[in-house]
Amino acid sequence: MTCGYRVARLCLSMGLVIGAAACHDKTPVASAPPPANVDVMNVALRDVPVVFDYVGQTESSQQVEIRARVSGFLEKRIYEEGSMVHQGDVMFQMDRKPFQAALDAARAEYAQQKARLDTAQANLNRVKPLVAKNALSQKDLDDSIGQQQAAAAALEQARANVTSASLNLGYTTITAPVTGLSSYAKKQDGSYIDASNSLLTYVAKLDPMWINFSLSENEMLTLRKQTANGTLKVPEMGKLEAQIVLADGSTYPYTGRIAFADASLSDKTGTYLIRAEVPNPKGSLRPGQFVRIKLHGADRANAIAVPQNAVIQGPRGAFVWTVDNDNKAQQRSIETGEWNGNDWVVSSGLHAGDRVVVDNTLRLMPGAPVNPHVVQAPANADAGGAEGAADNGGGAAAASGAVNATNATAAAGTRTATSSATASNASGSTPLYFTSGSASLDAQSASALAAVAQRLAASPDSHVVVSGYADATGSAAQNERLAHARADTVRSALIVAGVQDARIEMRKPARVVASDPADKSRRVDVTLSPAAGG
């Protein structure tokens, strides 16, 4: 009984094992996933337009001080403060009565001296023939000639006095020397005006308008180097087209040209002053505005450019997905340069003939098979949206002015990580790092400032604190000036990005001590604060 039970149990167990094996054999084997469909672009060398982007400030092409030329009482202000005045318009009227009296006195003296000259001339005319007949002595003739010449000189002096008095009377009516925008009156009716307080107001000519911006020494040297080795084609300064973008992001309808480039480096800011001249027939631009200025006309020779959405930012930097000869996806680390419309110039990492994936990159893994579909390189939608860059091979700075919030946010959307140099920390502070000796922002810092501007827009009650650091080595005065210039650049960039000046608090640069990191002297901190004065 027991033996039969064991045999039956063994047979049952073997049946179960065999059945399980049969069931296992019928389980379908998982098949490999099909190759991902991706769009690829064949990399080719081509000349890529470069647009240099800066923050500039408008300045009147002719700002004239309106001063009183004579001393006296200001009788009346004629013009309306802040209005447009035309050349020759009366702006101020001084009390004319004292000057009219002085003119009358000068005219009377002139008439008196003229009568004396007439008498002396008549006397000389009588003496000459008598002396010729020896009826009078030679001394009598000399005396008559002397009296006539003295009277003639006195008459000339009287004539000059009349002219001077007439000019002084004319100076009591003060007119506009140029057509332009008037400022407020610095002196009110009834004030006494003399040489010490003769400034009455200003008149600023609006057409054309100047746009001033700066290039750092490093940027200028990079420009010259890249132009010399042929990697950058830059036309003459006067042939660079200047496009103006206003604080609200709108494009000014008139373009200008570079009119002046300072030959010397400013010892205060460490930059070269560049000036563009822009037509302003409608007076839309006013002196003192912060604007973005974009310079068109330069080309990056034999460059490689890929669509921005093909470039991904990872922990080790920027990379793209490429397709090898076996149609397998591979990661390729690259170094990026400036933006060019919808494209991103690649400084290194890609070569002509490479196939770069431009779409459907989220499904890719290194070595995964793909089904590539070749597409044409998309045309640049707007080269004006390019950001110039000096520190990453753009020639001139990416710039102080690359802070347009819309463009920077769109660019940030194509990247998955932010550099630790410009990422906001938990306390709400954003550190920005400048190139040594430079007061210009690079593209990465500009994008970080655009993000700060967005956070301020989303939090109307907050404000931002800007604070820099002055190096402890070298000239203390020069280091502090450079720290102030960098903080001012950040402030100007925030204003252009739409942040109100009242929401920006500027703090005095702190001194860098020996225990601080070596790069702290290049840093400017931008900190959000919920309460004013924080």
C-alpha positions in Angstrom: 0.0 0.0 0.0 2.7 2.3 0.9 4.9 1.4 -2.0 2.0 1.8 -4.5 1.2 5.2 -3.0 4.8 6.3 -3.5 4.8 5.1 -7.1 1.6 7.0 -7.9 2.9 10.1 -6.2 6.1 10.0 -8.3 4.2 9.5 -11.5 2.0 12.5 -10.6 5.0 14.7 -9.9 6.7 13.8 -13.2 3.5 14.6 -15.1 3.3 18.0 -13.5 6.9 18.7 -14.4 6.4 17.6 -18.0 3.2 19.7 -18.2 4.9 22.7 -16.8 7.8 22.3 -19.3 5.3 22.0 -22.1 3.5 25.2 -21.0 6.9 27.0 -20.7 7.8 26.0 -24.2 4.6 27.5 -25.5 5.4 31.0 -23.9 6.2 33.4 -26.8 9.8 34.8 -26.9 9.9 38.7 -26.6 11.0 40.2 -29.9 13.5 43.2 -30.1 11.9 46.6 -30.4 11.7 48.0 -34.0 14.2 50.7 -35.0 13.1 54.2 -34.0 12.1 56.5 -36.8 14.3 59.7 -36.6 14.9 62.7 -38.8 18.5 63.4 -39.5 20.4 66.2 -41.1 23.6 65.9 -43.1 26.2 68.3 -41.7 27.8 70.6 -44.2 30.2 73.5 -44.0 28.7 76.9 -44.9 29.0 80.6 -44.2 26.7 81.3 -41.2 25.6 84.9 -40.6 26.7 86.2 -37.2 24.6 88.8 -35.3 26.4 90.6 -32.4 24.1 91.6 -29.7 24.7 94.2 -27.0 23.0 96.4 -24.5 23.2 100.1 -25.6 22.0 103.4 -24.4 20.6 106.2 -26.5 22.2 109.6 -26.6 21.3 112.8 -28.3 23.5 113.5 -31.3 23.6 117.1 -30.3 22.6 118.1 -26.8 23.0 121.9 -26.3 23.1 123.9 -23.1 20.9 126.9 -23.2 22.7 129.6 -21.2 22.2 133.3 -20.7 24.9 135.4 -22.3 24.3 138.5 -20.2 23.6 139.1 -16.5 20.1 140.3 -15.5 16.7 139.3 -14.4 14.8 136.5 -16.1 11.5 138.1 -17.1 9.6 135.1 -18.6 9.9 131.5 -19.8 8.3 131.3 -23.2 8.5 127.6 -24.2 6.6 124.7 -22.7 8.9 122.4 -20.7 9.5 119.1 -22.3 8.1 120.1 -25.7 9.7 120.0 -29.1 11.3 123.3 -30.0 12.5 124.4 -33.4 15.6 126.3 -34.3 15.0 130.0 -33.7 12.0 129.6 -31.3 12.1 132.0 -28.4 12.6 130.1 -25.1 13.4 132.8 -22.5 13.0 136.5 -22.3 15.2 138.6 -20.0 14.5 142.1 -18.8 15.4 144.3 -21.8 15.1 147.8 -20.2 18.7 148.1 -18.8 20.2 146.9 -22.1 18.0 149.2 -24.2 19.2 152.1 -22.1 22.8 151.1 -22.6 22.2 150.9 -26.3 20.7 154.4 -26.4 23.6 155.8 -24.4 26.1 154.1 -26.8 24.3 155.6 -29.8 24.3 159.0 -28.2 28.1 158.7 -27.6 28.5 157.6 -31.2 26.6 160.7 -32.5 28.8 163.0 -30.2 32.1 161.4 -31.5 30.9 161.7 -35.1 30.3 165.5 -34.5 33.8 165.9 -33.1 35.2 164.1 -36.1 33.3 166.3 -38.5 34.7 169.4 -36.7 38.2 168.1 -36.7 38.0 167.2 -40.4 36.7 170.6 -41.3 39.5 172.3 -39.3 42.1 170.1 -41.1 40.7 171.1 -44.4 41.1 174.8 -43.6 44.6 174.4 -42.2 46.1 172.5 -45.2 45.9 175.2 -47.8 47.1 177.9 -45.4 50.1 175.8 -44.5 50.8 175.4 -48.2 50.9 179.2 -48.5 53.1 179.5 -45.4 50.3 181.3 -43.7 50.4 178.8 -40.8 53.2 176.8 -39.4 53.8 173.1 -39.9 53.0 172.6 -36.2 49.4 173.9 -36.8 49.0 171.3 -39.5 50.3 168.5 -37.3 48.0 169.5 -34.5 45.0 169.4 -36.9 45.9 166.0 -38.3 46.3 164.6 -34.7 42.9 166.0 -33.7 41.3 164.5 -36.8 42.8 161.1 -36.2 41.9 161.1 -32.5 38.3 162.0 -33.4 38.2 159.2 -35.9 39.5 156.6 -33.4 37.0 157.8 -30.8 34.2 157.4 -33.4 35.3 153.8 -34.0 35.3 153.1 -30.3 31.8 154.6 -30.1 30.7 152.4 -33.0 32.0 149.3 -31.2 30.1 150.3 -28.1 26.9 150.5 -30.1 27.5 147.1 -31.6 28.2 145.6 -28.1 25.2 147.2 -26.6 23.0 146.0 -29.5 24.3 142.4 -29.1 23.6 142.5 -25.4 20.1 143.7 -26.0 19.7 140.8 -28.5 21.0 138.3 -26.0 18.1 139.1 -23.7 15.9 137.1 -26.1 17.1 133.5 -25.8 16.2 131.2 -28.8 16.7 127.5 -29.5 20.0 126.9 -31.5 18.8 123.5 -32.8 15.6 121.6 -33.3 15.0 119.1 -30.5 13.4 118.1 -27.3 13.6 120.7 -24.5 14.3 119.9 -20.9 12.8 121.5 -17.8 13.7 125.1 -16.9 16.4 125.3 -14.3 15.6 128.9 -13.4 12.1 130.4 -12.8 10.7 133.8 -13.7 12.2 136.6 -11.7 15.5 134.9 -11.0 18.7 136.9 -11.3 21.1 135.4 -13.8 24.8 135.9 -13.9 27.9 133.9 -15.0 27.7 131.6 -12.1 24.1 130.4 -12.7 23.7 131.0 -16.4 22.4 127.5 -17.3 18.7 127.7 -18.1 17.9 124.3 -19.7 18.9 121.8 -22.4 17.8 121.1 -25.9 18.5 117.6 -27.2 18.5 116.9 -30.9 16.6 113.7 -31.7 17.3 113.1 -35.3 19.6 111.3 -35.7 20.0 109.4 -32.4 23.2 107.9 -31.2 23.3 104.4 -29.6 26.4 103.9 -27.4 27.6 100.5 -26.4 31.0 98.9 -25.4 33.3 96.1 -26.3 35.7 94.7 -23.7 39.4 94.3 -24.4 39.0 90.5 -24.6 36.2 90.8 -27.1 38.1 93.2 -29.3 41.2 90.9 -29.3 39.0 87.9 -30.1 37.4 89.8 -33.0 40.8 90.8 -34.4 42.2 87.2 -34.0 39.2 85.6 -35.7 39.2 88.2 -38.5 43.0 87.6 -39.1 42.7 83.8 -39.3 39.7 84.0 -41.6 37.2 82.2 -39.4 35.2 85.5 -39.1 34.3 87.8 -42.0 33.6 91.3 -40.7 32.9 94.2 -43.1 34.1 97.7 -42.4 32.6 99.3 -39.3 30.5 101.7 -41.4 28.9 98.8 -43.3 27.6 96.9 -40.2 23.9 97.3 -40.1 22.6 98.2 -36.6 19.1 97.0 -35.6 17.5 98.3 -32.5 15.2 96.2 -30.2 13.3 98.2 -27.6 12.6 97.3 -24.0 9.2 95.7 -24.8 10.8 93.4 -27.4 9.5 95.3 -30.4 11.9 96.1 -33.2 12.6 99.8 -34.1 11.6 100.4 -37.7 14.8 102.2 -38.8 18.2 100.7 -39.0 21.5 102.5 -38.6 25.2 102.2 -39.1 28.3 102.3 -36.9 29.5 105.9 -36.9 32.3 105.9 -34.4 34.7 103.5 -32.7 37.0 104.8 -30.0 40.6 104.0 -30.6 41.6 104.0 -26.9 40.5 101.8 -24.0 38.7 103.4 -21.2 40.7 103.2 -18.0 37.4 103.4 -16.0 35.5 100.5 -17.5 38.1 98.6 -19.4 36.0 98.7 -22.6 36.0 100.4 -26.1 33.2 102.8 -26.8 31.3 102.1 -30.0 28.6 104.3 -31.4 25.8 103.7 -33.9 23.8 106.4 -35.6 20.2 105.7 -36.2 17.5 107.9 -38.0 14.8 109.1 -35.6 12.5 111.2 -37.8 9.4 110.7 -35.5 11.2 111.2 -32.2 10.3 107.7 -31.0 13.7 107.2 -29.4 14.6 109.5 -26.5 17.9 110.1 -24.8 18.8 107.8 -22.0 16.8 104.7 -23.1 18.3 101.2 -22.7 17.9 99.2 -25.9 19.4 96.1 -27.5 21.5 96.7 -30.5 22.1 93.9 -33.0 24.9 94.3 -35.6 24.3 92.4 -38.9 26.7 91.9 -41.8 29.4 89.5 -40.4 29.7 85.8 -41.4 31.2 82.8 -39.7 33.3 81.2 -42.5 33.0 77.4 -43.2 31.0 76.9 -40.0 28.8 74.0 -38.9 25.3 74.9 -37.6 22.6 72.5 -36.4 19.0 73.2 -35.2 18.7 74.2 -31.6 16.4 71.4 -30.8 19.1 68.9 -31.8 21.5 70.2 -29.0 21.0 68.7 -25.6 22.6 69.9 -22.3 23.8 67.1 -20.1 25.8 66.8 -16.9 29.0 66.7 -19.0 28.1 69.5 -21.3 26.3 69.8 -24.6 25.9 66.8 -27.0 24.0 65.7 -30.0 22.8 62.3 -31.3 24.4 61.1 -34.5 23.7 58.1 -36.7 26.7 56.0 -37.7 27.2 53.9 -40.9 25.4 51.0 -39.3 22.3 53.2 -38.6 22.9 53.1 -34.9 22.5 56.1 -32.6 25.6 57.5 -30.9 26.2 60.4 -28.5 28.6 63.1 -29.6 29.9 65.8 -27.3 30.2 69.2 -28.9 31.2 72.8 -28.0 28.6 75.3 -29.0 29.1 78.9 -30.2 26.6 81.6 -30.9 22.9 81.2 -32.0 21.9 82.0 -35.5 18.2 82.3 -35.8 16.9 78.7 -35.2 20.4 77.2 -35.5 23.2 76.7 -33.1 26.8 77.1 -34.4 29.0 74.2 -33.3 32.6 75.2 -32.6 33.9 71.6 -32.3 32.8 68.0 -32.2 31.1 67.7 -35.6 32.5 67.3 -39.1 31.2 67.6 -42.6 29.2 64.5 -43.5 28.0 63.6 -40.0 24.4 62.7 -39.7 22.8 64.6 -36.8 19.4 63.6 -35.3 17.1 66.6 -35.2 13.8 65.0 -34.0 12.6 62.2 -31.8 15.7 62.1 -29.6 13.9 61.0 -26.4 13.7 57.4 -27.6 17.4 57.0 -28.4 20.0 55.1 -26.5 23.7 54.6 -27.4 24.0 51.8 -29.9 20.2 51.5 -30.5 19.2 50.9 -34.2 17.4 53.7 -35.9 15.6 54.2 -39.1 17.0 57.6 -40.4 15.0 59.9 -42.6 17.2 62.7 -44.2 15.7 66.1 -44.0 16.9 69.5 -45.3 18.4 71.9 -42.9 15.6 74.4 -41.8 16.0 77.9 -43.0 16.7 80.5 -40.4 13.5 82.1 -39.4 15.0 85.3 -38.1 18.7 85.9 -38.0 18.0 88.9 -35.9 17.3 86.5 -33.0 20.9 85.4 -33.0 23.1 86.1 -30.0 26.7 87.1 -30.6 29.3 85.5 -28.4 32.9 86.3 -27.8 33.9 83.9 -25.0 32.7 80.8 -27.0 34.0 81.9 -30.4 31.4 84.6 -31.5 33.9 87.4 -31.8 32.0 90.0 -29.8 30.2 89.4 -26.6 27.1 87.3 -26.5 26.4 89.9 -24.7 25.4 92.3 -22.4 22.2 92.6 -24.3 21.2 88.9 -24.8 18.5 89.2 -22.2 15.3 89.2 -24.2 13.1 87.1 -22.0 11.2 85.4 -24.9 14.3 84.4 -26.9 16.2 83.2 -23.8 13.3 81.2 -22.5 12.7 79.5 -25.9 16.4 78.6 -26.0 16.3 77.3 -22.5 13.5 75.0 -23.5 15.9 73.1 -25.8 18.3 72.3 -23.0 17.7 69.8 -20.2 20.1 71.2 -17.6 21.5 74.6 -16.6 25.2 75.2 -15.9 26.0 75.4 -12.2 27.7 78.7 -12.8 24.4 80.4 -13.5 21.9 78.1 -11.8 19.8 79.7 -9.0 20.5 78.1 -5.6 18.0 77.3 -2.9 18.3 80.8 -1.4 17.1 82.4 -4.6 20.5 83.8 -5.5 21.8 83.6 -9.1 25.6 83.9 -9.5 26.9 85.3 -12.8 30.5 85.0 -13.8 32.3 87.5 -16.0 35.4 87.0 -18.1 38.5 88.4 -16.4 38.8 92.1 -17.1 35.4 92.2 -18.9 32.1 93.8 -18.0 30.0 92.0 -20.6 27.6 89.1 -20.1 27.9 85.9 -22.0 24.9 84.0 -23.4 24.6 81.7 -20.5 24.4 84.5 -17.9 22.0 86.4 -20.2 19.7 83.3 -20.2 19.9 83.2 -16.4 18.9 86.9 -16.1 16.0 86.2 -18.4 14.8 83.5 -16.0 15.2 86.0 -13.1 13.1 88.5 -15.0 10.4 85.9 -15.4 10.4 85.1 -11.7 10.1 88.8 -10.9 7.2 89.1 -13.4 5.5 86.2 -11.6 6.0 87.7 -8.2 5.0 91.4 -8.3 5.8 92.1 -4.7 9.5 90.9 -4.9 12.5 92.8 -5.9 16.1 91.9 -6.9 19.4 92.8 -5.2 22.5 93.1 -7.4 25.9 92.8 -5.6 29.4 92.3 -7.0 32.9 91.6 -5.7 36.1 93.6 -6.0 39.4 91.7 -6.2 41.8 92.3 -3.4 44.9 92.1 -5.6 46.1 94.8 -8.0 44.7 98.3 -8.1 41.9 98.7 -5.5 40.3 101.6 -7.4 40.4 99.8 -10.7 39.0 96.6 -9.2 36.1 98.5 -7.6 35.3 100.3 -10.9 35.2 97.0 -12.7 32.9 95.5 -10.1 30.6 98.6 -10.4 30.6 98.3 -14.2 29.7 94.6 -14.0 26.8 95.4 -11.6 25.6 98.2 -13.9 25.7 95.8 -16.8 23.4 93.4 -14.9 21.1 96.2 -14.0 20.9 97.4 -17.6 20.2 93.9 -18.8 17.4 93.4 -16.3 15.8 96.7 -17.4 16.0 95.7 -21.0 14.3 92.4 -20.0 11.4 94.4 -18.6 12.3 94.8 -14.9 11.4 98.2 -13.5 14.4 100.1 -12.2 12.6 100.7 -8.9 12.6 96.9 -8.3 16.4 96.7 -8.6 18.6 97.4 -5.6 22.3 98.0 -6.2 24.7 97.3 -3.4 28.3 98.3 -2.9 30.8 95.7 -4.1 32.2 93.5 -1.4 36.0 92.9 -1.1 37.3 89.4 -1.8 39.4 87.9 1.0 42.1 85.3 0.9 39.8 82.4 2.0 37.3 83.1 -0.8 37.3 81.0 -4.0 39.6 82.3 -6.7 36.8 83.0 -9.2 34.7 85.1 -6.7 36.3 88.3 -8.0 34.5 87.6 -11.4 31.1 87.1 -9.8 28.0 89.2 -9.5 25.1 87.9 -7.3 21.5 88.5 -8.3 19.2 87.7 -5.4 15.5 87.8 -5.2 14.0 89.3 -2.1 10.3 89.5 -1.1 10.5 92.7 0.8 11.9 96.1 -0.3 15.3 96.8 1.1 16.0 93.1 1.9 
